[in-house]
Amino acid sequence: MSRGRLPLLPHRTAGRLAVPLALPLALLLPLATACGGTGAADSSDGKTVTVTVGYQSKTINTVTAGTLLRSLGYFEEELAQRGRKDGLTYRVVWQDYATGAPITAQMTAGKIDIGSMGDFPLLINAARGKQLKEPTRLVAVTGYNLRGGLNTVVTAPGSPLGSLADLKGRKVSTSVGSAADGTLVRALRRAGLDPAKDVRKLNQQPSVGASALAAGSVDALSQFVAWPGLLAFQGKATALYDGAELNLPTFHGVTVREEFAQRRPAVLDAFLRAQNRATDHLREQPVAAAETVAEETGLPAEVVYLYNGAQGIATFDPAIRPELVAALKEDVPVLREAGLVEDVDVDAFVDPAPLRRAVPDLAYPKAAGPRSELWLKGRSTTRTFDSPAALLKAVKGASVRAAYVPDAVTGTLWFADRAVWVADGPAWRAFVTRAGAERYVAGHAGARIVPYADAVRLAS
C-alpha cells in the first residue's frame, strides 16, 4: 500500500474563514460572549439574502453538510430554485473550522446560521444557546457509527503500551468536550482507571496532539475521525483502543439557530434537501466522493474512504435515529462531570420536523455486515469480499492502493496492513488493536498472531 508523505492536515484558507489550530478547545468556548451577539449571520438587503454555514472540512463524517456539499453546489442550486419563486437572490458563506467549539461560539453570537459538529459539541451547542438566549436545534445527522467506532485511542509505533490499563500514570492528549474525550473517559473507567486521577490528560487541538504524539511528549492520543486513521495510514500511530468496544453510538449532526429556522424555514428546507442529495451522491459514488473530499481537504483519499467509503466506519443518513437521541442523553452526564454543561434538555433540542418537511420520504439505510474491500491503483471502483481470507488472496501480487478489513469483533473497518492478523486454523481474522487480537487468541486454542506480510504470503 502506498504511503503519501503529506503534512499533517494543513489548514486551507482559500475562500474560507480560518481559525488558529493551536488554540485549546476550552479557550474557544467563551468566544460567544466576546463576539457580542448583535447582528445576524443571515442578512438581507431586501433583495439578497446571505446565509452563513459553519463546517469542519477535516472532520470528514460531516462532509454531507460541509466539504462535499459545498463542492457539489447543491445548496446553492436549491436556493437558486427558491429564488426563482420568491424573487430573492441567495448567497451562501461557508466558514471552515477545526472543531465544533468556534462554530457554537459564532452561532450563539448570531453570526452563523447552520453548523455541523459531533455529538458532544452538539450538547455544548444546545447548552450555550440556551444560556446566551440564542437557542439552537438539532435538525439532521451527517455520519454515525452505532458502536462508537469513529473514535480511537492511538499510541506511537513501537510503544510498549498494550492496553488502556497501561495508560495509568501516562500523559494522554485529547480535546475536552469532544466525543473522543467522552470515549477516553468511558473506556478508562471500564478498564478500572479514574480518568481524573490515573492519567494526565492534556486538552489539545487534534493537530497539536498529533504533533505531541510524534514528539514523544504524550504517550497516547484519543481523537475523532479522521485523525486516528490518518496517523495510522502515515505509519505515525498504532491503534490502542477501538471506540466501538464501548458499543455506544457516536455521530455528527446539523444544528441551526432557532430564530433563523423560524424566520427562514424555506432556506433550512433547501439546506436539508441539499444535504440529502449529497448523502445520495456519497452512497452512489463513494470513490468519487472520497477523491473530492481529499482534494478539498488535503487528506489522503485512502483515509477519507476508510471512514466514508461503501464499507466505511461511518454510515451516512440525515435521519435522527432514536438510538442517537438516546446516546445524546447518556452523554450529558459526562459533560456535566467535566464542568462543560449544567444540564441539557435533549428532547427540546432535537427537532426532526424540518427534515420530515423537507424530505418526507426519507428512510433509514439498510443495515449490512461490514465486508473487506480492495482499492487497486488506477481504479475508480473497489472490490468487496465476503471474508478476510478472500481479501488476502486478492492482495497477493496486486497493485494495491488501499485494502480494508473489518475488526472480527467490533466490525470497525481498518487498513489491512495496519490491522493485527490472527490465523485460526484455515480461517483468517483481523483486529484493529493488538489487545483485541490477544483476547481472541487467548480464547481459541491454536490461534496465533501473524504479521500482515506473512498472512498475505500464506493465504491460499
N, C-alpha and C positions, 0 to 999 in steps of 0.2 A: 504494500500500500504506500503510495507516495506521500510525502510529508512536506507541505509548504512551510517555509520559514517566515511566516507573516508576523509582523509585530503584534503585540497583544492588544487587540481591539482598538485601533486608532479611532479617536472621536471625530468623525467628519463634521464639518461645519458649513459646508457649501449650501447656501439657501436655507439654513436652519439656525435656530437659536441654540447655542451650545452652553453648557454649564461646566464648571471645573469638575473633573472626575475625582480629584483628590479630597474633596470636602467630605468629612464624615457624615453619615446619614443623619445623625442626631442634630447636626448643625443646620441641616436643610429644613427640618420640620417647622421651626418658628417663622419661616420667611413670610407666611401669610400675613402676620401682624405687621411686619416691616413693609410689606408691599402696599399697605393701606387697605384697600377694599373698595375704592371708588373706581368707577369706570369698568364697564363690562367688556369681556372679550368679544362677545357678539355685538357688533356695532352696525349701525345703518345710517346712511345719509339721506334716506328716503328712497333711493334708487339702488344702492349697492349694500348688500348685507355681508359682513365679514364674520366668518366662523373660525374659531381657533381650536385646534386639536392638539393635545399633548400626547406624545407616544414615546416608546423606548425602542429604538431601532435594534439595539443589541439583545434585547430580551425577546428572542425570536418566536416564542409562542404567543406573542401579541401581534404578529405580523398582519393578521387579517383585519386588524383595526389600526394598523400603523404602517410599517415599511412596505409590505406587499400591497396593501390597499392604496397607499399613496402612489406607488409606481404604476399600478393599473389604471388609476384615474377614475375609478368607479364612483367615488363620492362626488367628484366634480361633474361627472356625467348625470348623476341623479339630480344634482342641484340645477344643472342647466335645463334639464327637462322640467323641473319645478318652475324655473324662471320663465319658461315659455308660457306657463299657465298664469303666473301672477305678475308678470312684467318686471320682476326684480332681477338684478344681477347678483350672483353669489360668488364670494371669494373665500377660499379656504387657506388658512395659515397653519402650517404644520410646524410644531415645535418639538424637537428631539431632546430627550433627557436620558441620563444614565440609570435612574431609578424612579420609583413612583413618588418619593417624598417631594421633590420640587414640583411635580405636576399637581399634587394636592395643595401645596403652598400657593400656586398660581390659580388654582380653581377657587380656593377659599378667598382669594383676593379679587375674584371676579374677572380674571384675565385669561382663563382657559375655560372653554365650554364643555368639551368632551375629552376624556382621558382614558388611558388603559394602563393597568398595573396588576400586580399579583394579589393574592387573597389577603395576606396580612396587611399590605399597604392599603388595600381597599377598605379594611376596617378602620384604619387610621384616617383615611379619607372621610369615612362616614362620621367619625368622632369629631374631627377638626371642623367639618362642615357644620355640624350641629353647634359646636362650641362658638364658632365665629359667625353664626347666623347666615351661612351660605350653604344650606343643606344640599347634599348630593344623593344620587340614587344609582344603584347597580342595575343596568338595563340589559346586559348581554355578557356572554362568556366568549373568550377567544379560544385558548387551548387549555386542556386539562389532562390530568392523569389520575385515575380513580384510586391508585395505590400510593401516590406520592413520589413517583419516580422522576419528577422534574428537578428534584433537589438531591445533591450528592455531597458527601464529605470526602475530600481527597487529601493525599499526602504527596510529598516529593518522591520521585522514583528512588528505590533503594532504601526508603525509610524503614527503620526497624519496627515501626508501629504496625501491628497486625489486626487490631480490633479497636472499637471505641473505648473499651476498658483501658487500653494503653494510653489514652489521652490524659489520664489523671496526672495533674501537675504540669501539663503541657500548655503551650500557647496556641490558640485556635482563632483564626481570622473569620469573621462573618459580618453581615450587615444587620445590625439590630433593627427589629421592626419588619424584617423581610421573612418570606416563607422559609428561606434557607436557615435563618436563625431559629425559626419555630421547629424545623426538622432537627436541628442540632440539640435544642433543649429537650425535646421529647426523646430523641434517641439516647442521649446521655442518661436520662432518668431510667430508661428501660435497661441500660447497661449497669445500673446501680450507682451512677455518679450524680453528684449535685452540680448542676450547671453553674451555680453562682459561687461555689467554693472549690470544686475539684479541678476546674480548668481555668486558665487565664484567657478570657475571651476578649479579643480586640475588635472594636467596632470600626470596620473599614469599608470603603467602597470596593466593589469586586476587583477592579483593576489594581488597586493598592494591595489588596490581599493576595492577588496572584503574584505580584512582584515580591511581596514579603515571603511567600512560599518559595519562590525561586531563589531568593537571597538567603534562605535558611533562618530568617528572623521569626517565623512562626512554624509550628510543627504540622499544622493541618489547616485546611480551608473548607468552610461549609458555604456553598453558594448555589444559586439557582441557574437554570438554563440561560445561556449556553456555556457558561464558564467551565463547569466540570468536563464536558465533552470536548471543548476547545483545548484545555490543558492536557487532557489525555491524548488527543489527536496529535498534539505537538510533542508528545513524549515528555512533558513537563510535570505530569502528575499521574498518580495511581489511585484508583478508587478504593477508599477505606470503608465506606458505608453507603449503601444504596437506599435512598429515601423511601423506596417502595416497600422496604421491610416494615415500615410503620403501618402500611395498609390503611392510610388515611388520605383522602382526596386532596389534591392541591391544584390550583387553577389560576388563570389570569382573566380579567374581565374588563368591561367598559363601564365607566361611571360618567354621569352627566350632572351638571348643576340643575337643581330642581327648578330654579327660576327660568333658566334657558329652556328646559323641557316644556314648561308650561307656556312660555311665550312663543317658542318656535317648534311646535310639535311636528310640523311638516319637515323641518330640517333634520330633526332627530330621526324621523322615519326614513328619510333619504340616507342618512348615515347607516342605519341598521340594515336597510336593503343592500347598500353597497358592501357592507361587511359580509352579509350572507353570500353575495356574489363572489367576493374574494375567497370565502371559505370553499365555495364550489370549485373555484379555479384551482385552489391548492389541492383539493382532493382529486380533481380530474387530471391535473398536470403537475404532480408533486416534484418531479425533477426540474422542470422549467421554473416552478415557483422557488425551489431551493437556489437555483442559479441566480434568479432575480434578487432574492434577499442577500445572497453572497455578494453580488455586485454592489448593492446599495450599502452594505454594512462593512465590507472588508473581511467578513468571516469566511473561512473556507466553506465551500458548498457542501463538502462531505460532513462537516459539523452541523450545518443547518439541516441537512437531510436526516441526520441521526435523530433529531427531535421532531422535524416537520414532515418527514417522508411518509410513504404509504404505510410502512410498518412502524413509524416513528414513536418516540416516547410520548409525545403529545397527541391527543385527539382533538380535532378542531370541530367545534359546534357552538353556534351562538346561544342555544337554548340554556336557560338557567335550570339545571337539573336539581331535583330535591336533594340528592346526595351532596351536592356542592354547597347548598344552603345550610345543610346540617353540619358540614365541615366548618363553615364560617362560624357557626355558633360555638363549636369546640375550640376555635382559635382565639375567641375573645379572652378567656381566662389567661392564656399565655401572654397576650399583650398587656393585660391588666397587671399581671405579676411583674412584667418588665417596666411598669410605670408609664406606658405609652398611651393607654386609654383608661378611662374610668369604667365606662360601660358602653355598649353599642346595642341598639335595638335593631337586630339583623332583619327581622320581619318588616320593619318600617323602611329599612334601607333598600331591600330587594324589591324591584318593581318590574315584573315581567310583562306588564300591559303594553308598553311601547313596542316591544318585539312582536308580540302577538298581533298587534295592529299593523305593523309594517310588513311582517312576513307571516301571514295567517296559516299557511300550510307547512310550517316548519316541523320537522320530525327528527327524533334522535337518530344518529347513525347506528347501523347495526354493529353490535359488538362482535369482534373476531379475535381469535387467539393470535398472539404475535408469531411471526414467521421470520426465518432467516432471509437475508436479502443481499444480493450481489450487484454492485455497480461497476461495470467494466469501463476502462478508459475509452474515450471516444464515443460512448453510447449515450443516447438521450432517454433511455428507459432502463429499468432494472429487472432482475430475475428474482423470484421468490422460491423458497424451498420449504418442504414440509418438515425437515429435520436438520439439526446442525451437521450431521454426518454428510448429508447431501451437499450442504454448503462447502464443507471441507474438500469434497471431491471436485466441485466446480472450481474452487480456488486454485487447485493444483495446476500449475503451468499456465494459468490465465494472466492477462494483463489487467490487474485489479486496480480500480480507482478507490473503492471502499467496499468492505464486506462487513455486514452487521449480523449479530446473533442475539436472540433474547436470553436473558437470565433464566436458568432452568426452574427457578422457584418463583421469582417476582415477575418475570416477563419483561423486565426493563431491557430495551434494546441497547447494545453496546458494540463498539468496534471489535470485530472478531480477533484482530491481532493484539488488542489490549485486554481482552477477556481472559479469565483463568479457565483452562480447559481440563475436563475430567474424562478419563476413559473408564467406562463401566462395562466390562465385557465387550461386546461388539458395538455398544452404544456410546455416543459422544454427547457430553453436556457442557454447557458454558455458563460462567458466572461473572457478574460484574466485579465482585470482590474476592480476594483470596479467602477471607473468612467464610464467605458463603460456600466456596468450593471445599474448604476443610470440613465444614459441618456436614456436607454431603458425603464426603469420603469416610468420615467417622461413622456414619450410619449405614454404609454399604460396603460389605466385605469384598475385597478385591478391587475396589475402585481406586484410582490413583490420579494425581495431578500430572499433566503432561504439558510441556511447553508448546506454544502455538505452532512453531515450525515443525515440531515432531508430529503434532496432530495432523497437519496437512500432509506430511510425508506418509504417515501410517494409514490415513483414510483410504478405504478400498471399496 
